[in-house]
């Protein structure tokens, strides 16, 4: 088997395990995923004025690709959030002790997921309304350099989010947490 075939085979296995984990989720995890997705979607949508509102303004109209990136980012962030929710109702382990915090990969995945969400926020936001880009590049620099980079930021954010979510979901099936009594 060639390296490419092995890589494709591993990806199919990862996605299959991730789908299996989603299928096994109960109402608690599904509800948390939906709530987190809505909260992230509303916050990012209001601040970037993808949801029109009187509080924030946008000088450059949104690009058509901003909306799918915003929605997919919100959904992936909601799913990532729900992977940290235990399926049972009690927050204790089998021994009656409080549930242990995750290992270092849990923190890394949470940070990467948060980074991807912030990256997507920069990607869908107005290039000249972004104070960081405006201060660093000026108005014309934001239009000349930052605006063309926004699709790249969007793709990067979506790839990072997807990889982190698939890894977390895969881990729920490949290495499940002990059942809660």
NORWO-V314788 format. One line per field, one symbol per residue. ss: DSSP state (2 for helix, 1 for strand, 0 for the rest). phi: phi as a letter, one per 40 degrees, with the letter a starting at -180 (. if undefined). Layout:
ss=???
phi=???
This chain:
ss=0022222222222222222222220022222222222222222222200000000000000002222222222222222222000000000100000100000222222222222222222222000000222222222222222222222222222222222222222222220000000
phi=.cccccccccccccccccccccccccccccccccccccccccccccccgcbdaccbbacbcccdcccccccccccccccddcccccccccbbcccgcdccccccccccccccccccccccccccccccccccccccbgccccccbcdcccccccccccccdccccccccdccccacccccc
